[in-house]
Amino acid sequence: MSKAGILVEFWDFLKVRKKLWLAPIVFILVLLGLLIVVTGKTALAPFIYALF
């Protein structure tokens, strides 16, 4: 199963179950995770971790 397939299936789940309010929460969590991974080895890491 491709990554796009997982996203489509997740979106269909949200629509069918009327849980669209979960979409912004998941989106923000993914962005924060990417921010931590991308800045993990840079000089910004101590400042990013201090925010959390």
mmCIF entry with sequence, helices, sheets and N, C-alpha, C, O atoms, coordinates in Angstrom:
data_MODEL
# 
_entry.id   MODEL 
# 
_entity.id                         1 
_entity.type                       polymer 
_entity.pdbx_number_of_molecules   1 
# 
_entity_poly.entity_id                      1 
_entity_poly.type                           'polypeptide(L)' 
_entity_poly.nstd_linkage                   no 
_entity_poly.nstd_monomer                   no 
_entity_poly.pdbx_seq_one_letter_code       MSKAGILVEFWDFLKVRKKLWLAPIVFILVLLGLLIVVTGKTALAPFIYALF 
_entity_poly.pdbx_seq_one_letter_code_can   MSKAGILVEFWDFLKVRKKLWLAPIVFILVLLGLLIVVTGKTALAPFIYALF 
_entity_poly.pdbx_strand_id                 A 
# 
loop_
_entity_poly_seq.entity_id 
_entity_poly_seq.num 
_entity_poly_seq.mon_id 
_entity_poly_seq.hetero 
1 1  MET n 
1 2  SER n 
1 3  LYS n 
1 4  ALA n 
1 5  GLY n 
1 6  ILE n 
1 7  LEU n 
1 8  VAL n 
1 9  GLU n 
1 10 PHE n 
1 11 TRP n 
1 12 ASP n 
1 13 PHE n 
1 14 LEU n 
1 15 LYS n 
1 16 VAL n 
1 17 ARG n 
1 18 LYS n 
1 19 LYS n 
1 20 LEU n 
1 21 TRP n 
1 22 LEU n 
1 23 ALA n 
1 24 PRO n 
1 25 ILE n 
1 26 VAL n 
1 27 PHE n 
1 28 ILE n 
1 29 LEU n 
1 30 VAL n 
1 31 LEU n 
1 32 LEU n 
1 33 GLY n 
1 34 LEU n 
1 35 LEU n 
1 36 ILE n 
1 37 VAL n 
1 38 VAL n 
1 39 THR n 
1 40 GLY n 
1 41 LYS n 
1 42 THR n 
1 43 ALA n 
1 44 LEU n 
1 45 ALA n 
1 46 PRO n 
1 47 PHE n 
1 48 ILE n 
1 49 TYR n 
1 50 ALA n 
1 51 LEU n 
1 52 PHE n 
# 
_struct_asym.id          A 
_struct_asym.entity_id   1 
# 
loop_
_struct_conf.conf_type_id 
_struct_conf.id 
_struct_conf.pdbx_PDB_helix_id 
_struct_conf.beg_label_comp_id 
_struct_conf.beg_label_asym_id 
_struct_conf.beg_label_seq_id 
_struct_conf.pdbx_beg_PDB_ins_code 
_struct_conf.end_label_comp_id 
_struct_conf.end_label_asym_id 
_struct_conf.end_label_seq_id 
_struct_conf.pdbx_end_PDB_ins_code 
_struct_conf.beg_auth_comp_id 
_struct_conf.beg_auth_asym_id 
_struct_conf.beg_auth_seq_id 
_struct_conf.end_auth_comp_id 
_struct_conf.end_auth_asym_id 
_struct_conf.end_auth_seq_id 
_struct_conf.pdbx_PDB_helix_class 
_struct_conf.details 
_struct_conf.pdbx_PDB_helix_length 
HELX_P HELX_P1 AA1 LYS A 3  ? VAL A 16 ? LYS A 3  VAL A 16 1 ? 14 
HELX_P HELX_P2 AA2 LEU A 22 ? VAL A 38 ? LEU A 22 VAL A 38 1 ? 17 
HELX_P HELX_P3 AA3 ALA A 45 ? LEU A 51 ? ALA A 45 LEU A 51 1 ? 7  
# 
_struct_conf_type.id          HELX_P 
_struct_conf_type.criteria    ? 
_struct_conf_type.reference   ? 
# 
loop_
_atom_site.group_PDB 
_atom_site.id 
_atom_site.type_symbol 
_atom_site.label_atom_id 
_atom_site.label_alt_id 
_atom_site.label_comp_id 
_atom_site.label_asym_id 
_atom_site.label_entity_id 
_atom_site.label_seq_id 
_atom_site.pdbx_PDB_ins_code 
_atom_site.Cartn_x 
_atom_site.Cartn_y 
_atom_site.Cartn_z 
_atom_site.occupancy 
_atom_site.B_iso_or_equiv 
_atom_site.pdbx_formal_charge 
_atom_site.auth_seq_id 
_atom_site.auth_comp_id 
_atom_site.auth_asym_id 
_atom_site.auth_atom_id 
_atom_site.pdbx_PDB_model_num 
ATOM 1   N N  . MET A 1 1  ? 0.847   -1.176 0.000  1.00 0.00 ? 1  MET A N  1 
ATOM 2   C CA . MET A 1 1  ? 0.000   0.000  0.000  1.00 0.00 ? 1  MET A CA 1 
ATOM 3   C C  . MET A 1 1  ? 0.894   1.241  0.000  1.00 0.00 ? 1  MET A C  1 
ATOM 4   O O  . MET A 1 1  ? 1.846   1.331  0.775  1.00 0.00 ? 1  MET A O  1 
ATOM 5   N N  . SER A 1 2  ? 0.590   2.159  -0.842 1.00 0.00 ? 2  SER A N  1 
ATOM 6   C CA . SER A 1 2  ? 1.399   3.368  -0.952 1.00 0.00 ? 2  SER A CA 1 
ATOM 7   C C  . SER A 1 2  ? 1.010   4.382  0.125  1.00 0.00 ? 2  SER A C  1 
ATOM 8   O O  . SER A 1 2  ? -0.028  4.255  0.775  1.00 0.00 ? 2  SER A O  1 
ATOM 9   N N  . LYS A 1 3  ? 1.863   5.385  0.294  1.00 0.00 ? 3  LYS A N  1 
ATOM 10  C CA . LYS A 1 3  ? 1.578   6.433  1.266  1.00 0.00 ? 3  LYS A CA 1 
ATOM 11  C C  . LYS A 1 3  ? 0.330   7.211  0.875  1.00 0.00 ? 3  LYS A C  1 
ATOM 12  O O  . LYS A 1 3  ? -0.462  7.601  1.733  1.00 0.00 ? 3  LYS A O  1 
ATOM 13  N N  . ALA A 1 4  ? 0.161   7.433  -0.419 1.00 0.00 ? 4  ALA A N  1 
ATOM 14  C CA . ALA A 1 4  ? -1.030  8.158  -0.878 1.00 0.00 ? 4  ALA A CA 1 
ATOM 15  C C  . ALA A 1 4  ? -2.290  7.353  -0.566 1.00 0.00 ? 4  ALA A C  1 
ATOM 16  O O  . ALA A 1 4  ? -3.325  7.929  -0.230 1.00 0.00 ? 4  ALA A O  1 
ATOM 17  N N  . GLY A 1 5  ? -2.210  6.038  -0.673 1.00 0.00 ? 5  GLY A N  1 
ATOM 18  C CA . GLY A 1 5  ? -3.352  5.183  -0.357 1.00 0.00 ? 5  GLY A CA 1 
ATOM 19  C C  . GLY A 1 5  ? -3.739  5.272  1.105  1.00 0.00 ? 5  GLY A C  1 
ATOM 20  O O  . GLY A 1 5  ? -4.921  5.249  1.449  1.00 0.00 ? 5  GLY A O  1 
ATOM 21  N N  . ILE A 1 6  ? -2.735  5.375  1.962  1.00 0.00 ? 6  ILE A N  1 
ATOM 22  C CA . ILE A 1 6  ? -3.010  5.505  3.390  1.00 0.00 ? 6  ILE A CA 1 
ATOM 23  C C  . ILE A 1 6  ? -3.699  6.836  3.678  1.00 0.00 ? 6  ILE A C  1 
ATOM 24  O O  . ILE A 1 6  ? -4.632  6.899  4.478  1.00 0.00 ? 6  ILE A O  1 
ATOM 25  N N  . LEU A 1 7  ? -3.237  7.888  3.025  1.00 0.00 ? 7  LEU A N  1 
ATOM 26  C CA . LEU A 1 7  ? -3.864  9.208  3.225  1.00 0.00 ? 7  LEU A CA 1 
ATOM 27  C C  . LEU A 1 7  ? -5.305  9.222  2.734  1.00 0.00 ? 7  LEU A C  1 
ATOM 28  O O  . LEU A 1 7  ? -6.184  9.779  3.391  1.00 0.00 ? 7  LEU A O  1 
ATOM 29  N N  . VAL A 1 8  ? -5.544  8.615  1.591  1.00 0.00 ? 8  VAL A N  1 
ATOM 30  C CA . VAL A 1 8  ? -6.904  8.556  1.047  1.00 0.00 ? 8  VAL A CA 1 
ATOM 31  C C  . VAL A 1 8  ? -7.797  7.750  1.973  1.00 0.00 ? 8  VAL A C  1 
ATOM 32  O O  . VAL A 1 8  ? -8.931  8.146  2.241  1.00 0.00 ? 8  VAL A O  1 
ATOM 33  N N  . GLU A 1 9  ? -7.299  6.624  2.465  1.00 0.00 ? 9  GLU A N  1 
ATOM 34  C CA . GLU A 1 9  ? -8.087  5.798  3.370  1.00 0.00 ? 9  GLU A CA 1 
ATOM 35  C C  . GLU A 1 9  ? -8.376  6.542  4.677  1.00 0.00 ? 9  GLU A C  1 
ATOM 36  O O  . GLU A 1 9  ? -9.484  6.453  5.208  1.00 0.00 ? 9  GLU A O  1 
ATOM 37  N N  . PHE A 1 10 ? -7.398  7.265  5.192  1.00 0.00 ? 10 PHE A N  1 
ATOM 38  C CA . PHE A 1 10 ? -7.605  8.048  6.413  1.00 0.00 ? 10 PHE A CA 1 
ATOM 39  C C  . PHE A 1 10 ? -8.650  9.141  6.184  1.00 0.00 ? 10 PHE A C  1 
ATOM 40  O O  . PHE A 1 10 ? -9.513  9.369  7.033  1.00 0.00 ? 10 PHE A O  1 
ATOM 41  N N  . TRP A 1 11 ? -8.569  9.817  5.029  1.00 0.00 ? 11 TRP A N  1 
ATOM 42  C CA . TRP A 1 11 ? -9.545  10.865 4.724  1.00 0.00 ? 11 TRP A CA 1 
ATOM 43  C C  . TRP A 1 11 ? -10.950 10.283 4.604  1.00 0.00 ? 11 TRP A C  1 
ATOM 44  O O  . TRP A 1 11 ? -11.912 10.880 5.088  1.00 0.00 ? 11 TRP A O  1 
ATOM 45  N N  . ASP A 1 12 ? -11.073 9.122  3.961  1.00 0.00 ? 12 ASP A N  1 
ATOM 46  C CA . ASP A 1 12 ? -12.383 8.468  3.852  1.00 0.00 ? 12 ASP A CA 1 
ATOM 47  C C  . ASP A 1 12 ? -12.919 8.087  5.233  1.00 0.00 ? 12 ASP A C  1 
ATOM 48  O O  . ASP A 1 12 ? -14.112 8.228  5.501  1.00 0.00 ? 12 ASP A O  1 
ATOM 49  N N  . PHE A 1 13 ? -12.041 7.607  6.101  1.00 0.00 ? 13 PHE A N  1 
ATOM 50  C CA . PHE A 1 13 ? -12.432 7.278  7.471  1.00 0.00 ? 13 PHE A CA 1 
ATOM 51  C C  . PHE A 1 13 ? -12.993 8.509  8.179  1.00 0.00 ? 13 PHE A C  1 
ATOM 52  O O  . PHE A 1 13 ? -14.034 8.440  8.832  1.00 0.00 ? 13 PHE A O  1 
ATOM 53  N N  . LEU A 1 14 ? -12.283 9.651  8.042  1.00 0.00 ? 14 LEU A N  1 
ATOM 54  C CA . LEU A 1 14 ? -12.747 10.872 8.703  1.00 0.00 ? 14 LEU A CA 1 
ATOM 55  C C  . LEU A 1 14 ? -14.105 11.316 8.174  1.00 0.00 ? 14 LEU A C  1 
ATOM 56  O O  . LEU A 1 14 ? -14.963 11.749 8.943  1.00 0.00 ? 14 LEU A O  1 
ATOM 57  N N  . LYS A 1 15 ? -14.304 11.208 6.858  1.00 0.00 ? 15 LYS A N  1 
ATOM 58  C CA . LYS A 1 15 ? -15.580 11.632 6.276  1.00 0.00 ? 15 LYS A CA 1 
ATOM 59  C C  . LYS A 1 15 ? -16.722 10.723 6.701  1.00 0.00 ? 15 LYS A C  1 
ATOM 60  O O  . LYS A 1 15 ? -17.792 11.204 7.071  1.00 0.00 ? 15 LYS A O  1 
ATOM 61  N N  . VAL A 1 16 ? -16.505 9.417  6.653  1.00 0.00 ? 16 VAL A N  1 
ATOM 62  C CA . VAL A 1 16 ? -17.579 8.472  6.959  1.00 0.00 ? 16 VAL A CA 1 
ATOM 63  C C  . VAL A 1 16 ? -17.956 8.527  8.432  1.00 0.00 ? 16 VAL A C  1 
ATOM 64  O O  . VAL A 1 16 ? -19.139 8.485  8.772  1.00 0.00 ? 16 VAL A O  1 
ATOM 65  N N  . ARG A 1 17 ? -16.977 8.618  9.294  1.00 0.00 ? 17 ARG A N  1 
ATOM 66  C CA . ARG A 1 17 ? -17.235 8.610  10.738 1.00 0.00 ? 17 ARG A CA 1 
ATOM 67  C C  . ARG A 1 17 ? -17.556 9.999  11.296 1.00 0.00 ? 17 ARG A C  1 
ATOM 68  O O  . ARG A 1 17 ? -17.772 10.149 12.499 1.00 0.00 ? 17 ARG A O  1 
ATOM 69  N N  . LYS A 1 18 ? -17.589 11.009 10.430 1.00 0.00 ? 18 LYS A N  1 
ATOM 70  C CA . LYS A 1 18 ? -17.884 12.389 10.846 1.00 0.00 ? 18 LYS A CA 1 
ATOM 71  C C  . LYS A 1 18 ? -16.888 12.878 11.895 1.00 0.00 ? 18 LYS A C  1 
ATOM 72  O O  . LYS A 1 18 ? -17.270 13.519 12.874 1.00 0.00 ? 18 LYS A O  1 
ATOM 73  N N  . LYS A 1 19 ? -15.616 12.573 11.685 1.00 0.00 ? 19 LYS A N  1 
ATOM 74  C CA . LYS A 1 19 ? -14.565 12.970 12.613 1.00 0.00 ? 19 LYS A CA 1 
ATOM 75  C C  . LYS A 1 19 ? -13.622 13.977 11.953 1.00 0.00 ? 19 LYS A C  1 
ATOM 76  O O  . LYS A 1 19 ? -12.410 13.916 12.161 1.00 0.00 ? 19 LYS A O  1 
ATOM 77  N N  . LEU A 1 20 ? -14.159 14.889 11.171 1.00 0.00 ? 20 LEU A N  1 
ATOM 78  C CA . LEU A 1 20 ? -13.319 15.848 10.470 1.00 0.00 ? 20 LEU A CA 1 
ATOM 79  C C  . LEU A 1 20 ? -12.563 16.779 11.413 1.00 0.00 ? 20 LEU A C  1 
ATOM 80  O O  . LEU A 1 20 ? -11.575 17.394 11.010 1.00 0.00 ? 20 LEU A O  1 
ATOM 81  N N  . TRP A 1 21 ? -13.004 16.889 12.639 1.00 0.00 ? 21 TRP A N  1 
ATOM 82  C CA . TRP A 1 21 ? -12.304 17.724 13.602 1.00 0.00 ? 21 TRP A CA 1 
ATOM 83  C C  . TRP A 1 21 ? -10.937 17.148 13.950 1.00 0.00 ? 21 TRP A C  1 
ATOM 84  O O  . TRP A 1 21 ? -10.092 17.864 14.487 1.00 0.00 ? 21 TRP A O  1 
ATOM 85  N N  . LEU A 1 22 ? -10.700 15.863 13.653 1.00 0.00 ? 22 LEU A N  1 
ATOM 86  C CA . LEU A 1 22 ? -9.398  15.260 13.919 1.00 0.00 ? 22 LEU A CA 1 
ATOM 87  C C  . LEU A 1 22 ? -8.342  15.675 12.895 1.00 0.00 ? 22 LEU A C  1 
ATOM 88  O O  . LEU A 1 22 ? -7.149  15.617 13.191 1.00 0.00 ? 22 LEU A O  1 
ATOM 89  N N  . ALA A 1 23 ? -8.749  16.085 11.719 1.00 0.00 ? 23 ALA A N  1 
ATOM 90  C CA . ALA A 1 23 ? -7.805  16.413 10.646 1.00 0.00 ? 23 ALA A CA 1 
ATOM 91  C C  . ALA A 1 23 ? -6.822  17.522 11.051 1.00 0.00 ? 23 ALA A C  1 
ATOM 92  O O  . ALA A 1 23 ? -5.622  17.342 10.847 1.00 0.00 ? 23 ALA A O  1 
ATOM 93  N N  . PRO A 1 24 ? -7.257  18.644 11.606 1.00 0.00 ? 24 PRO A N  1 
ATOM 94  C CA . PRO A 1 24 ? -6.282  19.677 11.992 1.00 0.00 ? 24 PRO A CA 1 
ATOM 95  C C  . PRO A 1 24 ? -5.321  19.210 13.091 1.00 0.00 ? 24 PRO A C  1 
ATOM 96  O O  . PRO A 1 24 ? -4.152  19.597 13.096 1.00 0.00 ? 24 PRO A O  1 
ATOM 97  N N  . ILE A 1 25 ? -5.802  18.393 14.006 1.00 0.00 ? 25 ILE A N  1 
ATOM 98  C CA . ILE A 1 25 ? -4.951  17.893 15.074 1.00 0.00 ? 25 ILE A CA 1 
ATOM 99  C C  . ILE A 1 25 ? -3.855  17.005 14.504 1.00 0.00 ? 25 ILE A C  1 
ATOM 100 O O  . ILE A 1 25 ? -2.685  17.143 14.862 1.00 0.00 ? 25 ILE A O  1 
ATOM 101 N N  . VAL A 1 26 ? -4.236  16.097 13.619 1.00 0.00 ? 26 VAL A N  1 
ATOM 102 C CA . VAL A 1 26 ? -3.253  15.201 13.001 1.00 0.00 ? 26 VAL A CA 1 
ATOM 103 C C  . VAL A 1 26 ? -2.269  16.003 12.160 1.00 0.00 ? 26 VAL A C  1 
ATOM 104 O O  . VAL A 1 26 ? -1.071  15.723 12.178 1.00 0.00 ? 26 VAL A O  1 
ATOM 105 N N  . PHE A 1 27 ? -2.755  16.988 11.430 1.00 0.00 ? 27 PHE A N  1 
ATOM 106 C CA . PHE A 1 27 ? -1.895  17.818 10.593 1.00 0.00 ? 27 PHE A CA 1 
ATOM 107 C C  . PHE A 1 27 ? -0.849  18.550 11.434 1.00 0.00 ? 27 PHE A C  1 
ATOM 108 O O  . PHE A 1 27 ? 0.327   18.578 11.069 1.00 0.00 ? 27 PHE A O  1 
ATOM 109 N N  . ILE A 1 28 ? -1.260  19.135 12.540 1.00 0.00 ? 28 ILE A N  1 
ATOM 110 C CA . ILE A 1 28 ? -0.333  19.859 13.419 1.00 0.00 ? 28 ILE A CA 1 
ATOM 111 C C  . ILE A 1 28 ? 0.687   18.896 14.034 1.00 0.00 ? 28 ILE A C  1 
ATOM 112 O O  . ILE A 1 28 ? 1.868   19.231 14.131 1.00 0.00 ? 28 ILE A O  1 
ATOM 113 N N  . LEU A 1 29 ? 0.249   17.716 14.445 1.00 0.00 ? 29 LEU A N  1 
ATOM 114 C CA . LEU A 1 29 ? 1.179   16.738 15.014 1.00 0.00 ? 29 LEU A CA 1 
ATOM 115 C C  . LEU A 1 29 ? 2.215   16.292 13.997 1.00 0.00 ? 29 LEU A C  1 
ATOM 116 O O  . LEU A 1 29 ? 3.385   16.114 14.337 1.00 0.00 ? 29 LEU A O  1 
ATOM 117 N N  . VAL A 1 30 ? 1.797   16.110 12.757 1.00 0.00 ? 30 VAL A N  1 
ATOM 118 C CA . VAL A 1 30 ? 2.738   15.727 11.701 1.00 0.00 ? 30 VAL A CA 1 
ATOM 119 C C  . VAL A 1 30 ? 3.739   16.854 11.448 1.00 0.00 ? 30 VAL A C  1 
ATOM 120 O O  . VAL A 1 30 ? 4.934   16.600 11.292 1.00 0.00 ? 30 VAL A O  1 
ATOM 121 N N  . LEU A 1 31 ? 3.260   18.091 11.407 1.00 0.00 ? 31 LEU A N  1 
ATOM 122 C CA . LEU A 1 31 ? 4.170   19.215 11.212 1.00 0.00 ? 31 LEU A CA 1 
ATOM 123 C C  . LEU A 1 31 ? 5.176   19.345 12.353 1.00 0.00 ? 31 LEU A C  1 
ATOM 124 O O  . LEU A 1 31 ? 6.357   19.592 12.108 1.00 0.00 ? 31 LEU A O  1 
ATOM 125 N N  . LEU A 1 32 ? 4.728   19.184 13.578 1.00 0.00 ? 32 LEU A N  1 
ATOM 126 C CA . LEU A 1 32 ? 5.644   19.262 14.713 1.00 0.00 ? 32 LEU A CA 1 
ATOM 127 C C  . LEU A 1 32 ? 6.665   18.125 14.667 1.00 0.00 ? 32 LEU A C  1 
ATOM 128 O O  . LEU A 1 32 ? 7.839   18.331 14.977 1.00 0.00 ? 32 LEU A O  1 
ATOM 129 N N  . GLY A 1 33 ? 6.228   16.943 14.285 1.00 0.00 ? 33 GLY A N  1 
ATOM 130 C CA . GLY A 1 33 ? 7.153   15.821 14.151 1.00 0.00 ? 33 GLY A CA 1 
ATOM 131 C C  . GLY A 1 33 ? 8.202   16.078 13.090 1.00 0.00 ? 33 GLY A C  1 
ATOM 132 O O  . GLY A 1 33 ? 9.382   15.793 13.296 1.00 0.00 ? 33 GLY A O  1 
ATOM 133 N N  . LEU A 1 34 ? 7.778   16.614 11.955 1.00 0.00 ? 34 LEU A N  1 
ATOM 134 C CA . LEU A 1 34 ? 8.727   16.944 10.895 1.00 0.00 ? 34 LEU A CA 1 
ATOM 135 C C  . LEU A 1 34 ? 9.697   18.030 11.334 1.00 0.00 ? 34 LEU A C  1 
ATOM 136 O O  . LEU A 1 34 ? 10.882  17.975 11.003 1.00 0.00 ? 34 LEU A O  1 
ATOM 137 N N  . LEU A 1 35 ? 9.211   19.007 12.068 1.00 0.00 ? 35 LEU A N  1 
ATOM 138 C CA . LEU A 1 35 ? 10.078  20.071 12.572 1.00 0.00 ? 35 LEU A CA 1 
ATOM 139 C C  . LEU A 1 35 ? 11.165  19.510 13.483 1.00 0.00 ? 35 LEU A C  1 
ATOM 140 O O  . LEU A 1 35 ? 12.325  19.912 13.396 1.00 0.00 ? 35 LEU A O  1 
ATOM 141 N N  . ILE A 1 36 ? 10.790  18.592 14.346 1.00 0.00 ? 36 ILE A N  1 
ATOM 142 C CA . ILE A 1 36 ? 11.764  17.993 15.261 1.00 0.00 ? 36 ILE A CA 1 
ATOM 143 C C  . ILE A 1 36 ? 12.766  17.143 14.502 1.00 0.00 ? 36 ILE A C  1 
ATOM 144 O O  . ILE A 1 36 ? 13.959  17.179 14.805 1.00 0.00 ? 36 ILE A O  1 
ATOM 145 N N  . VAL A 1 37 ? 12.302  16.381 13.522 1.00 0.00 ? 37 VAL A N  1 
ATOM 146 C CA . VAL A 1 37 ? 13.214  15.526 12.758 1.00 0.00 ? 37 VAL A CA 1 
ATOM 147 C C  . VAL A 1 37 ? 14.176  16.367 11.920 1.00 0.00 ? 37 VAL A C  1 
ATOM 148 O O  . VAL A 1 37 ? 15.370  16.074 11.873 1.00 0.00 ? 37 VAL A O  1 
ATOM 149 N N  . VAL A 1 38 ? 13.676  17.394 11.268 1.00 0.00 ? 38 VAL A N  1 
ATOM 150 C CA . VAL A 1 38 ? 14.510  18.206 10.386 1.00 0.00 ? 38 VAL A CA 1 
ATOM 151 C C  . VAL A 1 38 ? 15.545  18.998 11.172 1.00 0.00 ? 38 VAL A C  1 
ATOM 152 O O  . VAL A 1 38 ? 16.687  19.130 10.733 1.00 0.00 ? 38 VAL A O  1 
ATOM 153 N N  . THR A 1 39 ? 15.161  19.521 12.319 1.00 0.00 ? 39 THR A N  1 
ATOM 154 C CA . THR A 1 39 ? 16.083  20.351 13.083 1.00 0.00 ? 39 THR A CA 1 
ATOM 155 C C  . THR A 1 39 ? 16.825  19.566 14.156 1.00 0.00 ? 39 THR A C  1 
ATOM 156 O O  . THR A 1 39 ? 17.503  20.166 14.990 1.00 0.00 ? 39 THR A O  1 
ATOM 157 N N  . GLY A 1 40 ? 16.717  18.258 14.155 1.00 0.00 ? 40 GLY A N  1 
ATOM 158 C CA . GLY A 1 40 ? 17.335  17.433 15.185 1.00 0.00 ? 40 GLY A CA 1 
ATOM 159 C C  . GLY A 1 40 ? 18.841  17.515 15.214 1.00 0.00 ? 40 GLY A C  1 
ATOM 160 O O  . GLY A 1 40 ? 19.429  17.412 16.291 1.00 0.00 ? 40 GLY A O  1 
ATOM 161 N N  . LYS A 1 41 ? 19.490  17.695 14.089 1.00 0.00 ? 41 LYS A N  1 
ATOM 162 C CA . LYS A 1 41 ? 20.953  17.700 14.033 1.00 0.00 ? 41 LYS A CA 1 
ATOM 163 C C  . LYS A 1 41 ? 21.535  19.082 13.771 1.00 0.00 ? 41 LYS A C  1 
ATOM 164 O O  . LYS A 1 41 ? 22.717  19.194 13.447 1.00 0.00 ? 41 LYS A O  1 
ATOM 165 N N  . THR A 1 42 ? 20.755  20.107 13.898 1.00 0.00 ? 42 THR A N  1 
ATOM 166 C CA . THR A 1 42 ? 21.250  21.455 13.622 1.00 0.00 ? 42 THR A CA 1 
ATOM 167 C C  . THR A 1 42 ? 21.481  22.215 14.930 1.00 0.00 ? 42 THR A C  1 
ATOM 168 O O  . THR A 1 42 ? 21.199  21.716 16.020 1.00 0.00 ? 42 THR A O  1 
ATOM 169 N N  . ALA A 1 43 ? 21.989  23.402 14.791 1.00 0.00 ? 43 ALA A N  1 
ATOM 170 C CA . ALA A 1 43 ? 22.208  24.258 15.956 1.00 0.00 ? 43 ALA A CA 1 
ATOM 171 C C  . ALA A 1 43 ? 20.899  24.768 16.543 1.00 0.00 ? 43 ALA A C  1 
ATOM 172 O O  . ALA A 1 43 ? 20.884  25.292 17.657 1.00 0.00 ? 43 ALA A O  1 
ATOM 173 N N  . LEU A 1 44 ? 19.814  24.623 15.814 1.00 0.00 ? 44 LEU A N  1 
ATOM 174 C CA . LEU A 1 44 ? 18.509  25.070 16.309 1.00 0.00 ? 44 LEU A CA 1 
ATOM 175 C C  . LEU A 1 44 ? 17.874  24.075 17.272 1.00 0.00 ? 44 LEU A C  1 
ATOM 176 O O  . LEU A 1 44 ? 16.900  24.410 17.946 1.00 0.00 ? 44 LEU A O  1 
ATOM 177 N N  . ALA A 1 45 ? 18.397  22.879 17.346 1.00 0.00 ? 45 ALA A N  1 
ATOM 178 C CA . ALA A 1 45 ? 17.781  21.825 18.149 1.00 0.00 ? 45 ALA A CA 1 
ATOM 179 C C  . ALA A 1 45 ? 17.533  22.238 19.601 1.00 0.00 ? 45 ALA A C  1 
ATOM 180 O O  . ALA A 1 45 ? 16.429  22.005 20.094 1.00 0.00 ? 45 ALA A O  1 
ATOM 181 N N  . PRO A 1 46 ? 18.490  22.836 20.314 1.00 0.00 ? 46 PRO A N  1 
ATOM 182 C CA . PRO A 1 46 ? 18.205  23.204 21.706 1.00 0.00 ? 46 PRO A CA 1 
ATOM 183 C C  . PRO A 1 46 ? 17.064  24.213 21.832 1.00 0.00 ? 46 PRO A C  1 
ATOM 184 O O  . PRO A 1 46 ? 16.318  24.183 22.811 1.00 0.00 ? 46 PRO A O  1 
ATOM 185 N N  . PHE A 1 47 ? 16.926  25.088 20.867 1.00 0.00 ? 47 PHE A N  1 
ATOM 186 C CA . PHE A 1 47 ? 15.852  26.082 20.920 1.00 0.00 ? 47 PHE A CA 1 
ATOM 187 C C  . PHE A 1 47 ? 14.497  25.467 20.603 1.00 0.00 ? 47 PHE A C  1 
ATOM 188 O O  . PHE A 1 47 ? 13.491  25.849 21.202 1.00 0.00 ? 47 PHE A O  1 
ATOM 189 N N  . ILE A 1 48 ? 14.455  24.521 19.671 1.00 0.00 ? 48 ILE A N  1 
ATOM 190 C CA . ILE A 1 48 ? 13.196  23.849 19.334 1.00 0.00 ? 48 ILE A CA 1 
ATOM 191 C C  . ILE A 1 48 ? 12.742  23.007 20.505 1.00 0.00 ? 48 ILE A C  1 
ATOM 192 O O  . ILE A 1 48 ? 11.562  23.043 20.856 1.00 0.00 ? 48 ILE A O  1 
ATOM 193 N N  . TYR A 1 49 ? 13.641  22.245 21.127 1.00 0.00 ? 49 TYR A N  1 
ATOM 194 C CA . TYR A 1 49 ? 13.254  21.399 22.258 1.00 0.00 ? 49 TYR A CA 1 
ATOM 195 C C  . TYR A 1 49 ? 12.848  22.228 23.467 1.00 0.00 ? 49 TYR A C  1 
ATOM 196 O O  . TYR A 1 49 ? 12.058  21.764 24.289 1.00 0.00 ? 49 TYR A O  1 
ATOM 197 N N  . ALA A 1 50 ? 13.361  23.424 23.591 1.00 0.00 ? 50 ALA A N  1 
ATOM 198 C CA . ALA A 1 50 ? 12.978  24.281 24.705 1.00 0.00 ? 50 ALA A CA 1 
ATOM 199 C C  . ALA A 1 50 ? 11.524  24.735 24.586 1.00 0.00 ? 50 ALA A C  1 
ATOM 200 O O  . ALA A 1 50 ? 10.889  25.050 25.593 1.00 0.00 ? 50 ALA A O  1 
ATOM 201 N N  . LEU A 1 51 ? 11.000  24.768 23.374 1.00 0.00 ? 51 LEU A N  1 
ATOM 202 C CA . LEU A 1 51 ? 9.596   25.153 23.183 1.00 0.00 ? 51 LEU A CA 1 
ATOM 203 C C  . LEU A 1 51 ? 8.630   24.118 23.744 1.00 0.00 ? 51 LEU A C  1 
ATOM 204 O O  . LEU A 1 51 ? 7.508   24.447 24.130 1.00 0.00 ? 51 LEU A O  1 
ATOM 205 N N  . PHE A 1 52 ? 9.071   22.876 23.784 1.00 0.00 ? 52 PHE A N  1 
ATOM 206 C CA . PHE A 1 52 ? 8.187   21.799 24.228 1.00 0.00 ? 52 PHE A CA 1 
ATOM 207 C C  . PHE A 1 52 ? 8.531   21.387 25.632 1.00 0.00 ? 52 PHE A C  1 
ATOM 208 O O  . PHE A 1 52 ? 7.896   20.489 26.186 1.00 0.00 ? 52 PHE A O  1 
# 
